[in-house]
């Protein structure tokens, strides 16, 4: 899951070396924290949050298939 978010983010940004994904696990679900360079933040979020929503949708679909609950936060 972490690799998927990292791959998607690196494809969108101009500074792929600045992309990092942290994992925070809870009892009920997992949170993936996506960090990018400040100048790439808009590219990852997209107009009206469309790209961020698309990333979350893809991750949620994969997580559901694996029987997990995963959220993506862009920090």
C-alpha positions as CSV (number, residue, x, y, z in Angstrom):
1,X,0.0,0.0,0.0
2,X,2.8,2.4,0.9
3,X,4.6,1.7,-2.3
4,X,1.5,2.4,-4.3
5,X,1.0,5.9,-2.8
6,X,4.7,6.6,-3.2
7,X,4.6,5.6,-6.9
8,X,1.6,7.7,-7.6
9,X,3.0,10.7,-5.9
10,X,6.4,10.5,-7.5
11,X,4.7,10.4,-10.9
12,X,2.9,13.7,-10.2
13,X,5.6,15.9,-8.6
14,X,8.7,17.7,-10.0
15,X,10.8,16.7,-6.9
16,X,10.3,12.9,-6.6
17,X,13.2,12.7,-4.1
18,X,11.2,14.8,-1.6
19,X,8.3,12.3,-1.5
20,X,7.9,10.2,1.6
21,X,5.1,8.1,3.0
22,X,4.8,7.4,6.7
23,X,2.6,4.7,8.2
24,X,0.6,5.2,11.4
25,X,-1.2,2.1,12.5
26,X,-4.2,2.2,14.8
27,X,-6.3,-0.6,16.2
28,X,-9.1,-0.1,13.6
29,X,-7.3,1.3,10.6
30,X,-4.0,2.4,9.0
31,X,-3.1,6.0,8.1
32,X,-0.6,6.7,5.3
33,X,0.9,10.2,5.6
34,X,2.1,11.5,2.3
35,X,4.8,14.2,2.4
36,X,5.9,16.2,-0.6
37,X,7.9,19.3,-1.2
38,X,5.9,22.5,-0.5
39,X,6.1,23.6,-4.2
40,X,4.6,20.2,-5.2
41,X,1.7,20.3,-2.8
42,X,-0.7,21.8,-5.3
43,X,0.1,19.1,-7.9
44,X,-0.7,16.3,-5.4
45,X,-3.9,17.9,-4.2
46,X,-5.1,19.1,-7.6
47,X,-7.9,21.5,-8.5
48,X,-10.6,21.3,-5.8
49,X,-8.8,18.2,-4.4
50,X,-9.6,16.0,-7.4
51,X,-6.2,14.3,-7.6
52,X,-6.0,13.7,-3.8
53,X,-9.5,12.2,-3.9
54,X,-8.5,9.9,-6.8
55,X,-5.4,8.7,-4.9
56,X,-7.6,8.0,-1.8
57,X,-10.1,6.2,-4.0
58,X,-7.4,3.9,-5.5
59,X,-5.9,3.2,-2.1
60,X,-9.3,2.5,-0.6
61,X,-10.2,0.0,-3.4
62,X,-6.9,-1.9,-2.9
63,X,-7.4,-1.9,0.9
64,X,-10.9,-3.1,0.7
65,X,-9.8,-6.0,-1.6
66,X,-7.3,-6.9,1.1
67,X,-9.8,-6.5,3.9
68,X,-8.2,-3.5,5.5
69,X,-9.1,0.1,6.3
70,X,-6.6,2.6,5.1
71,X,-6.7,6.4,4.9
72,X,-4.4,8.7,3.1
73,X,-3.5,12.1,4.6
74,X,-1.4,14.7,2.8
75,X,0.7,16.6,5.2
